[in-house]
Amino acid sequence: MDFSHFCHSVITTCLHHAIKVVCVLCMFSVCTMYWLYYNVSGQLGPPLNRHVYIRDSRRWNEMLNGSSDMVWPRTVNETDDRILSQIRFMEHYGTLPANRTMKHILHVGHFNFENVRDGQYEFVSAKCPVQECSITSNESLSDFVDVLLISEMSYFNYLQYLPKPAHQLWIAQHWESAMHDRIHTWLVRRYINWTVSYRRDSTLGISYGKFARVRNDDGNQQTVDYSAGKTKQVAWLVSNCNAKNNRLAYAHELAKYIEVDIYGACGNLQCNRTGPESCHNRLVKHYRFFLAFENSNCKDYITEKLYHAALQYVGLFCQ
């Protein structure tokens, strides 16, 4: 046997066994994932440091200032997002004498947590009625914290949080619509205890904003003409031209019947973020209407533009 035949024989043998080794490793990985999914408990164990309980339903309702609504009802109507009920509950809960211990929260992912500071700063600065909470981004503490507040989780990082500690709550947080969700629910859904999202059937309802009546109309307010002095009809600020709900096509169709100025990547007009000719100032000064479309049509989802852009202009006149 010459040298070339020898090398060919060695390489063929190595490749043959390498394929077997890879197959064995793949089978082992699949079996491991299967075992973790069906054998790691998703149930909560005894709480380690939760000393405040609400066992009496009557007392629970009293905390809602006499309301008969539950903070997290199983059924909700089409107009109740429970935001005000939750705020009333938290304000009352914060006044109760209780031996509260510090709750440590690890935020998993950076989505929606870009400007969140570690420690108690967020709770203290916002004057939260309950401030015995501390946020951390230190992944090495994942086994010891009370809560994982999850905005991003996939097969690239979820195994590092398993097995799930018995005392730990996993909370899935969704601000964006389901079309832009960054949590692979098929992986982690059996471990999730609470949900926090725009959905009215979430454990805790959240929203980009909330408009509520703070006083009754006294009948003496003057009618405001919001279009006075404005010369243009409709404006739209948009950068995502590939939304799944065809909002761009809708705006183009609308433009056949009324003047529509489109600013940003999807139009031919531009405006500055700051300064006297900023987008904000230009809308307030020149336009009678402002378009605010969701980037996708999902149950209960309302774009932040409704609160951060359109209605804030009306709010300037309604103070």
N, C-alpha and C positions, 0 to 999 in steps of 0.2 A: 504493500500500500504506500503510494507516494504521499508527500506532505500535503498536497492540495486535497486529496481524498480524505486524509486524516482530519484536516481542519473542517471540511464540509460535514464529516460525520459528527464531530464534536458540536458544531453549531446546530445541526439538526436535532441532536439529542437534547441540547440545552433549551432550544425553542420548544421542543415537545414537552419537556418537564415544566418550562416556564408557563406555558398555557394552562397546564394542570394546576400549578400553584396559584395563578391568577383566578382561575375558576373557583378553587377552594376558598380563597380570600373573599371573593364576591359572595359566595354562598354564606360564609361566616358573617359578613357584614349584613346581609339581608336578614339572617336569623337573629342577629343581635338587635337590629331595628325592630323586628317583629316582637321579640321578647320584651324590649323596653316599652313598646306601645301598649302591650296587653298585660304586662305584669307590674309596671311601676304604678303605684297607687296614685289616683288623682283625687282622693278624698282628703279632707282636712282632718288633721289630728287635733289633740287637745291644744287650745291656745296657750302660749307661753306667758304672754304679758298683757292680756286683755282683761281688764278688771271691771269694765263698765258694760253691763248687759241690760237689755230691755226685754223683760219677760212678760210684762202685763200689757195686753193690747190696749187697755183703757189708758194707761199712762203714755203709751206710744202716741195715741190720738191727741192726748192733752198737749204733748210736745209740739203738735202742729197748730197750736193756738186755737184749739177747739174744732179744727177741721176734721171731717170724717174721712178725708182722703189719706191713703197710705203714701209714704214717700216713694216707694217703689211698687206701685200697684201692678197686679197681673194683667189688668185690662185698662186701657186708657182710651179716651175719646179722640176725635180727630183734631181737636184744638188744644188739648192739654199736654204740654211738654214737661210738666212737673217741675220746671225750673224754680218758680216762685215757692212752691211747696218745699222744695229741698232747701232753699235759702232760709225760709222761716224755721224749718226744723233745725238747721245748723246754728242759727242765731240763738234759739231757745236751748239747744243742747249745750252750747258754750257757756251758758249761765248756770248750769247745774253743778253743784258741788260733787266732785268726783276725784278719785285718786288715779289720775291718768298717768300712764308711763309713756315714754317717748316711743313713737312708732317710726321705724326706719324704712324708707322707700328707695328701691333701686330702679331707676328708669333704664329700660332696655331699649336701645336704639336712640338715634339722635333726631329722628323725625318728630317735629313739634316740640322738641326740647332744646332748640338751638341756643336760646338765651336764658335757660334755667340755671340758677346758681345752686351749688351744693349747700347743704345745711338747712337752717330754718328761715333763711332770708325771704323766700317766696311767701311763706305763711305770715311772717311778721310784717313785712312791707305791705302786704295786701290786707292787713288787719283781720285776718281770718279769726272767727270766734274760737276755733280750736287750733292751737299753735304747737301742740306737742307732737309735731311731725318733723322729720328731717329727710331731705332728699340727698342721694349720693349717686355718683356715676362710677364708683369703684367696683369693678366686676369681681374682684377678689372677695367681696363681702356678700356675694349672692346666696351663700348657704345660711347667712345669719340674719339677713334683713327680714322684716315682717311682710313686705309686699314687693312684688315685681310689677311695675307699671310699664306695660309693653306697648310700644308703638311700632316696633320692627322685630320680627322673628321669623327665621326660615331654617331650612335644614343645614345652613352654614353655621348657625350659632345656638340652636335650641338644645343640643345635647349637653352643652356645658352647664346647663341649669338643672339637669337631671342627675340622680333621682330628686324629685321635688321634696323639699323638707316638709314634714307633717304640719308644721305651724304656719306655713307660708301661704299667702293669698296671691293668686295670679290675676291681674286685671288687664284686659285688652282695651286699649284706648284707640278710638277712631275719630279723628276730626274730619279728614277728607272722606269723599264718597267711597263706596265699596269698589268702584272701578280703579281706585288708586290706593287700595289697601296694601300695606307692607307686612302683614302678618299672614303666614301660611296656615290658615285655620285647620286644614286637614291634618296638620302635624300636632297642633297644640290644643285643639278644642276640648279634649277630655281633661286638660289640666286647668283650663280657665274657670275661675270662680265667679268673677264679676265682669260685666262689660260697661264701658263708659263711652258713649257715642251720641251722635245726633238722633239716633233711632229712639222713638218714644217707648219702645219695649225694652230698652237697655236697663241694666241694673241702676245706672245713674245717668240721667239725661244731661247733655251739655249742648251748647250752641255757641256760634261765633258771637252772638249778641242776643239781647232780649229787650223788647220795648213793652213797657207796662204803664198803666195809668197810675199816676201818683196823686192826682187830685181830680175832683169832679169839675165839670165845665160850669163856670158861674154865669154864663150867658152874656158876659160883658166883653168877651174877646172880639177883636175886630177881625174881619175876613182879610186874609192875606192873598194878594195876587202874586204868586210865585213866578209868573212869566213876565212880569213887568220889566221892561228894559232889555229883555233878551231877544236876540235876533235870529238865533239858530234853533233847529228843531230837536234832533236826536244825536246823541254821541254814544260811542261804545269804545272802551279801552280793552284790548284783548291781545294776548301774546301766544296763546295756544291755538294754533290753527287746525289741529287734528282732533278736536273733541268728537266723541262718539255719538252725540245727539244731534248733529247737523245744525248747530246753532249758527255757524257762519253762513250756511245756505239760507237759513231763516232771515238773517240780517240783510243779505243781498236781495231776497225777495221783498222784504219790507221797504228797502230803498227804492223800489219801483213806484211806491205810492207816497213816500214822505222822505225828506232829506235825512240821510243817515251818514254821519261822519265817523269813520273807523280809525282809531288811533292805535299805533303799535305795529307788531310784526305782521298782522293780518290785514292791515289797511295801508293807505298811502299818506297818512298824517302822523306827525310826531309831536310830543309835548314833553316838557321838562318835569322832573320829579320835584324840584324845588324852584323857588323864585317867583316873581310876580306873574310869569306866564306858565306856571306849573299846571299839570293836568287838573289838579283840584280847583285852582282859581279859575281856569278856563271853563270848566264845567259849570261852576257856580255863576260865572259872569255872563256866559253866552248862550247856554243850552236850556231848553225847556224840559227835555226828557233825557234820561240816562238809562241805557240798557244794562241789565245785570243778569247774565245767564249762568246756570250751573254748567260745569264741564261734563257732566253726565247726569242722566235721569235716574236717581236712586230713591227708594222709599224714604221719606222724611228729610232728605238732604236739601239744605238751603245754602246757597253760596254766601261766603263772607262778604261779598261785594254789596249785598243788600244792606248790611249793617255798617260796613266800613266806608262805603262810598255813597250810595244813593240816599238812604234815609238820614245820614248825618247832615246832609244839606238842608233837609226839611227840619231836622232837629235844631239847626241854628236859628230858625225862625220861631220855633215852638217853645223856647225856654221861658 
